[in-house]
Amino acid sequence: MDNKLEDFLNKKDYYFIHYASEGFYNGSSPAPKISCIVIYNDSELNKDKKRFSPMDYLVGNNLETAERLCLEKFKQIISNTNTCFIH
């Protein structure tokens, strides 16, 4: 098992995902707004980090539109089927 994990972590086609939101989802309450999503790969082959935040899209947009634009940009990245994402 250790060798498989080590082999996996030495590849360049994986990213860890971390996200922050304003709170937890509580059944019938509105879903919490996203504060930020970060994906990163810290392997020796690929040192890469990307940040997606609605704050980057607030100029000229309301918060809901900024959040949608942020998620669309994030979706473009995770749509790559050759990449593995770990949460």
DSSP file (Angstrom, degrees, kcal/mol; ACC not computed):
  #  RESIDUE AA STRUCTURE BP1 BP2  ACC     N-H-->O    O-->H-N    N-H-->O    O-->H-N    TCO  KAPPA ALPHA  PHI   PSI    X-CA   Y-CA   Z-CA
    1    1 A M     >        0   0    0      0, 0.0     4,-2.3     0, 0.0     5,-0.2   0.000 360.0 360.0 360.0 -42.1    0.0    0.0    0.0
    2    2 A D  H  >  +     0   0    0      1,-0.2     4,-2.5     2,-0.2     5,-0.2   0.889 360.0  51.2 -60.3 -40.0    2.8    2.4    0.9
    3    3 A N  H  > S+     0   0    0      2,-0.2     4,-2.7     1,-0.2    -1,-0.2   0.892 109.2  50.6 -65.3 -39.1    4.4    2.0   -2.6
    4    4 A K  H  > S+     0   0    0      2,-0.2     4,-2.4     1,-0.2    -2,-0.2   0.916 112.1  46.8 -65.0 -42.5    1.1    2.7   -4.3
    5    5 A L  H  X S+     0   0    0     -4,-2.3     4,-2.6     2,-0.2    -2,-0.2   0.920 113.2  48.9 -64.5 -43.7    0.5    5.9   -2.3
    6    6 A E  H  X S+     0   0    0     -4,-2.5     4,-1.0     2,-0.2    -2,-0.2   0.914 111.8  49.2 -62.9 -43.2    4.1    7.0   -3.0
    7    7 A D  H  < S+     0   0    0     -4,-2.7     3,-0.5     1,-0.2     4,-0.4   0.915 111.8  49.8 -60.5 -43.0    3.7    6.3   -6.7
    8    8 A F  H >< S+     0   0    0     -4,-2.4     3,-1.4     1,-0.2    -2,-0.2   0.927 110.1  49.2 -62.2 -45.8    0.5    8.2   -6.7
    9    9 A L  H 3< S+     0   0    0     -4,-2.6    -1,-0.2     1,-0.3    -2,-0.2   0.640 104.5  60.3 -72.9 -13.5    2.0   11.2   -5.0
   10   10 A N  T 3< S+     0   0    0     -4,-1.0    -1,-0.3    -3,-0.5    -2,-0.2   0.482  86.6  95.4 -90.4  -3.1    4.9   11.3   -7.3
   11   11 A K  S <  S-     0   0    0     -3,-1.4     3,-0.2    -4,-0.4    35,-0.2  -0.438  70.0-142.6 -79.6 161.5    2.7   11.8  -10.3
   12   12 A K  S    S+     0   0    0      1,-0.2     2,-0.1    33,-0.1    -1,-0.1   0.457  83.7  80.3-102.1  -1.3    2.0   15.4  -11.6
   13   13 A D  S    S+     0   0    0     70,-0.1    71,-2.5    69,-0.0     2,-0.3  -0.193  75.4  84.1-104.3  43.2   -1.6   14.9  -12.5
   14   14 A Y  E     -a   84   0A   0     -3,-0.2     2,-0.4    69,-0.2    71,-0.2  -0.982  50.6-169.0-137.7 153.1   -3.3   15.2   -9.1
   15   15 A Y  E     -a   85   0A   0     69,-2.5    71,-2.8    -2,-0.3     2,-0.3  -0.996  18.9-134.1-138.2 143.8   -4.5   18.1   -7.0
   16   16 A F  E     -aB  86  40A   0     24,-3.1    24,-2.1    -2,-0.4     2,-0.4  -0.765  25.3-146.3 -88.2 144.2   -5.6   18.5   -3.5
   17   17 A I  E     + B   0  39A   0     69,-2.7     2,-0.4    -2,-0.3    22,-0.2  -0.944  20.3 173.7-116.1 134.6   -8.8   20.6   -3.1
   18   18 A H  E     + B   0  38A   0     20,-2.8    20,-3.5    -2,-0.4     2,-0.3  -0.998   7.6 179.7-133.8 137.3   -9.5   22.9   -0.1
   19   19 A Y  E     - B   0  37A   0     -2,-0.4     2,-0.4    18,-0.2    18,-0.2  -0.961  14.0-155.3-136.7 157.5  -12.5   25.2    0.0
   20   20 A A  E     + B   0  36A   0     16,-2.8    15,-3.0    -2,-0.3    16,-1.7  -0.985  14.8 176.4-129.7 141.0  -14.0   27.7    2.5
   21   21 A S  E     - B   0  34A   0     -2,-0.4    13,-0.2    13,-0.3     3,-0.1  -0.860  44.0-102.2-136.8 173.6  -17.5   28.9    2.8
   22   22 A E  S    S-     0   0    0     11,-2.1     2,-0.3    -2,-0.3    12,-0.1   0.584  89.9 -41.1 -76.8  -8.6  -19.5   31.1    5.1
   23   23 A G  S    S-     0   0    0     10,-0.3     2,-0.3     0, 0.0    -1,-0.1  -0.986  75.0 -55.5 173.2-168.2  -21.0   28.2    7.0
   24   24 A F        -     0   0    0     -2,-0.3     2,-0.4     7,-0.1    -2,-0.0  -0.692  49.4-109.0 -99.5 151.7  -22.6   24.8    6.9
   25   25 A Y        -     0   0    0     -2,-0.3     2,-0.5     6,-0.1     6,-0.1  -0.646  29.9-165.7 -79.0 131.4  -25.6   23.7    4.9
   26   26 A N    >   -     0   0    0     -2,-0.4     3,-2.4     4,-0.3     2,-0.3  -0.724  38.7 -97.9-125.0  81.5  -28.6   23.1    7.1
   27   27 A G  T 3  S+     0   0    0     -2,-0.5    -1,-0.1     1,-0.3     4,-0.0  -0.221 110.2  14.5  52.7-104.7  -31.3   21.2    5.2
   28   28 A S  T 3  S+     0   0    0     -2,-0.3    -1,-0.3    -3,-0.1     3,-0.1   0.523 104.7 101.9 -84.8  -5.2  -33.8   23.7    4.0
   29   29 A S  S <  S-     0   0    0     -3,-2.4    -3,-0.1     1,-0.1     0, 0.0  -0.362  88.2 -85.2 -73.4 159.5  -31.7   26.8    4.6
   30   30 A P        -     0   0    0      0, 0.0    -4,-0.3     0, 0.0    -1,-0.1  -0.315  51.9 -98.0 -62.1 147.2  -29.9   28.4    1.6
   31   31 A A        -     0   0    0     -6,-0.1    -7,-0.1     1,-0.1    -6,-0.1  -0.388  47.7-101.6 -63.3 143.2  -26.6   26.9    0.6
   32   32 A P        -     0   0    0      0, 0.0     2,-0.1     0, 0.0    -1,-0.1  -0.333  36.5-106.9 -68.2 148.9  -23.6   28.9    2.1
   33   33 A K        -     0   0    0      1,-0.1   -11,-2.1    -3,-0.1     2,-0.4  -0.477  34.3-113.3 -72.4 145.8  -21.7   31.2   -0.2
   34   34 A I  E     -B   21   0A   0    -13,-0.2   -13,-0.3     1,-0.2     3,-0.1  -0.662  27.6-175.2 -81.9 131.4  -18.3   30.1   -1.3
   35   35 A S  E     -     0   0A   0    -15,-3.0    20,-0.4    -2,-0.4     2,-0.3   0.847  65.7 -24.4 -89.7 -43.6  -15.4   32.2    0.1
   36   36 A C  E     -B   20   0A   0    -16,-1.7   -16,-2.8    17,-0.2     2,-0.4  -0.960  45.7-153.0-168.8 147.4  -12.6   30.5   -1.8
   37   37 A I  E     -BC  19  52A   0     15,-2.5    15,-3.0    -2,-0.3     2,-0.4  -0.999  17.3-172.2-125.3 132.0  -11.5   27.3   -3.5
   38   38 A V  E     -BC  18  51A   0    -20,-3.5   -20,-2.8    -2,-0.4     2,-0.4  -0.989   5.2-173.5-124.9 132.5   -7.8   26.3   -3.7
   39   39 A I  E     +BC  17  50A   0     11,-2.4    11,-2.8    -2,-0.4     2,-0.3  -0.980  15.2 172.7-119.8 139.6   -6.4   23.4   -5.6
   40   40 A Y  E     -BC  16  49A   0    -24,-2.1   -24,-3.1    -2,-0.4     2,-0.4  -0.997  26.6-161.6-148.9 152.6   -2.7   22.6   -5.3
   41   41 A N  E     + C   0  48A   0      7,-3.0     7,-2.5    -2,-0.3   -26,-0.1  -0.993   9.1 177.6-130.6 122.0   -0.1   20.0   -6.3
   42   42 A D  E     + C   0  47A   0     -2,-0.4     5,-0.2     5,-0.2   -27,-0.1  -0.017  34.4 131.2-116.8  28.9    3.1   20.0   -4.3
   43   43 A S  S    S-     0   0    0      3,-0.9     3,-0.3   -29,-0.2   -33,-0.1  -0.318  71.3-111.4 -76.5 165.6    4.9   17.1   -6.0
   44   44 A E  S    S+     0   0    0      1,-0.2     3,-0.2     2,-0.1    -1,-0.1   0.777 118.5  49.8 -66.3 -25.2    8.4   17.3   -7.1
   45   45 A L  S    S+     0   0    0      1,-0.2     2,-0.3   -34,-0.2    -1,-0.2   0.723 122.4  24.1 -85.1 -22.7    7.2   17.1  -10.7
   46   46 A N        -     0   0    0     -3,-0.3     2,-1.0   -35,-0.2    -3,-0.9  -0.761  56.2-177.5-151.8  95.6    4.5   19.8  -10.5
   47   47 A K  E     +C   42   0A   0     -2,-0.3     2,-0.4    -3,-0.2    -5,-0.2  -0.828  35.2 146.7 -94.0 101.6    4.5   22.7   -8.0
   48   48 A D  E     +C   41   0A   0     -7,-2.5    -7,-3.0    -2,-1.0     2,-0.4  -0.999  25.0 178.6-143.1 138.6    1.2   24.3   -8.9
   49   49 A K  E     -C   40   0A   0     -2,-0.4     2,-0.4    -9,-0.2    -9,-0.2  -0.993   3.8-173.7-142.3 135.4   -1.5   26.2   -7.0
   50   50 A K  E     -C   39   0A   0    -11,-2.8   -11,-2.4    -2,-0.4     2,-0.4  -0.987   7.1-158.8-129.0 139.7   -4.7   27.9   -8.2
   51   51 A R  E     -C   38   0A   0     -2,-0.4     2,-0.5   -13,-0.2   -13,-0.2  -0.957   3.3-168.1-120.6 136.7   -7.1   30.0   -6.2
   52   52 A F  E     +C   37   0A   0    -15,-3.0   -15,-2.5    -2,-0.4    18,-0.1  -0.982  18.2 162.5-124.9 117.7  -10.7   30.6   -7.2
   53   53 A S    >   -     0   0    0     -2,-0.5     3,-1.7   -17,-0.2     4,-0.3  -0.999  43.7-137.5-139.2 136.0  -12.6   33.3   -5.3
   54   54 A P  G >  S+     0   0    0      0, 0.0     3,-2.0     0, 0.0     4,-0.2   0.797 103.4  72.1 -58.1 -26.7  -15.7   35.3   -5.9
   55   55 A M  G >  S+     0   0    0    -20,-0.4     3,-0.9     1,-0.3     4,-0.3   0.788  88.0  62.1 -60.5 -26.2  -13.8   38.4   -4.7
   56   56 A D  G <  S+     0   0    0     -3,-1.7    -1,-0.3     1,-0.2     3,-0.1   0.625 109.3  41.1 -72.6 -12.4  -11.8   38.2   -8.0
   57   57 A Y  G <  S+     0   0    0     -3,-2.0    -1,-0.2    -4,-0.3    -2,-0.2   0.207  82.8 100.9-120.2  12.9  -15.1   38.8   -9.9
   58   58 A L    X   +     0   0    0     -3,-0.9     3,-2.2    -4,-0.2     2,-0.4   0.785  51.1 101.3 -74.6 -27.0  -16.8   41.5   -7.8
   59   59 A V  T 3  S-     0   0    0      1,-0.3     3,-0.1    -4,-0.3    -3,-0.0  -0.436 106.3  -3.9 -63.0 115.3  -15.9   44.5  -10.0
   60   60 A G  T 3  S+     0   0    0     -2,-0.4     2,-0.3     1,-0.2    -1,-0.3   0.492 123.7  87.5  81.4   3.4  -19.0   45.2  -12.0
   61   61 A N  S <  S-     0   0    0     -3,-2.2    -1,-0.2    -4,-0.0     2,-0.1  -0.940  73.7-121.0-132.4 153.6  -20.9   42.1  -10.6
   62   62 A N     >  -     0   0    0     -2,-0.3     4,-2.5    -3,-0.1     5,-0.2  -0.402  43.4 -97.4 -81.6 172.4  -23.1   41.4   -7.6
   63   63 A L  H  > S+     0   0    0      1,-0.2     4,-2.4     2,-0.2     5,-0.2   0.873 122.7  52.7 -62.1 -39.3  -22.0   38.6   -5.2
   64   64 A E  H  > S+     0   0    0      2,-0.2     4,-2.0     1,-0.2    -1,-0.2   0.921 112.5  44.3 -63.7 -43.4  -24.2   36.0   -6.8
   65   65 A T  H  > S+     0   0    0      2,-0.2     4,-2.6     1,-0.2    -2,-0.2   0.900 112.4  52.8 -67.1 -40.7  -22.8   36.6  -10.3
   66   66 A A  H  X S+     0   0    0     -4,-2.5     4,-2.1     1,-0.2    -2,-0.2   0.899 109.5  49.1 -61.3 -41.2  -19.2   36.7   -8.9
   67   67 A E  H  X S+     0   0    0     -4,-2.4     4,-2.5     2,-0.2    -1,-0.2   0.913 110.6  50.2 -65.1 -42.4  -19.7   33.4   -7.2
   68   68 A R  H  X S+     0   0    0     -4,-2.0     4,-2.3     2,-0.2    -2,-0.2   0.920 110.9  49.0 -61.8 -44.3  -21.1   31.9  -10.5
   69   69 A L  H  X S+     0   0    0     -4,-2.6     4,-2.1     2,-0.2    -1,-0.2   0.891 110.5  51.5 -63.0 -39.6  -18.2   33.2  -12.5
   70   70 A C  H  X S+     0   0    0     -4,-2.1     4,-2.3     1,-0.2    -2,-0.2   0.933 111.3  46.9 -61.1 -47.1  -15.8   31.7   -9.9
   71   71 A L  H  X S+     0   0    0     -4,-2.5     4,-2.6     1,-0.2    -2,-0.2   0.846 109.2  54.6 -67.0 -33.9  -17.4   28.3  -10.1
   72   72 A E  H  X S+     0   0    0     -4,-2.3     4,-1.7     2,-0.2    -1,-0.2   0.914 109.6  47.1 -64.9 -41.5  -17.4   28.4  -13.9
   73   73 A K  H  X S+     0   0    0     -4,-2.1     4,-1.2     2,-0.2    -2,-0.2   0.916 112.9  49.3 -65.0 -42.4  -13.6   29.0  -13.9
   74   74 A F  H  X S+     0   0    0     -4,-2.3     4,-2.3     1,-0.2     3,-0.4   0.907 107.7  54.9 -61.2 -42.5  -13.2   26.2  -11.3
   75   75 A K  H  X S+     0   0    0     -4,-2.6     4,-1.3     1,-0.2    -1,-0.2   0.864 101.5  58.4 -60.4 -37.2  -15.3   23.9  -13.5
   76   76 A Q  H  < S+     0   0    0     -4,-1.7    -1,-0.2     1,-0.2    -2,-0.2   0.887 110.0  44.2 -59.7 -38.2  -13.0   24.5  -16.5
   77   77 A I  H >< S+     0   0    0     -4,-1.2     3,-1.2    -3,-0.4    -2,-0.2   0.928 114.3  46.2 -73.7 -45.8  -10.1   23.2  -14.5
   78   78 A I  H 3< S+     0   0    0     -4,-2.3    -1,-0.2     1,-0.3    -2,-0.2   0.591  93.4  79.2 -78.4  -7.0  -11.8   20.2  -13.0
   79   79 A S  T 3<  +     0   0    0     -4,-1.3     2,-0.9    -5,-0.2    -1,-0.3   0.608  64.6 106.4 -73.2 -10.0  -13.3   19.1  -16.3
   80   80 A N    X   -     0   0    0     -3,-1.2     3,-1.5     1,-0.2    -3,-0.0  -0.602  58.2-162.7 -71.5 107.0   -9.9   17.7  -17.2
   81   81 A T  T 3  S+     0   0    0     -2,-0.9    -1,-0.2     1,-0.3    -2,-0.0   0.613  82.1  66.9 -71.6 -11.6  -10.6   14.0  -16.9
   82   82 A N  T 3  S+     0   0    0      2,-0.0     2,-0.4   -68,-0.0    -1,-0.3   0.503  89.2  81.8 -85.4  -3.2   -6.8   13.1  -16.8
   83   83 A T    <   -     0   0    0     -3,-1.5     2,-0.4    -5,-0.1   -69,-0.2  -0.838  69.0-145.7-107.7 139.8   -6.4   14.8  -13.5
   84   84 A C  E     -a   14   0A   0    -71,-2.5   -69,-2.5    -2,-0.4     2,-0.4  -0.867  11.4-155.8-102.6 135.1   -7.3   13.3  -10.1
   85   85 A F  E     -a   15   0A   0     -2,-0.4     2,-0.5   -71,-0.2   -69,-0.2  -0.940   3.5-161.4-114.7 133.3   -8.6   15.6   -7.3
   86   86 A I  E      a   16   0A   0    -71,-2.8   -69,-2.7    -2,-0.4    -2,-0.0  -0.947 360.0 360.0-116.3 127.3   -8.3   14.7   -3.7
   87   87 A H              0   0    0     -2,-0.5    -1,-0.1   -71,-0.2   -71,-0.1   0.381 360.0 360.0-117.0 360.0  -10.5   16.3   -1.0
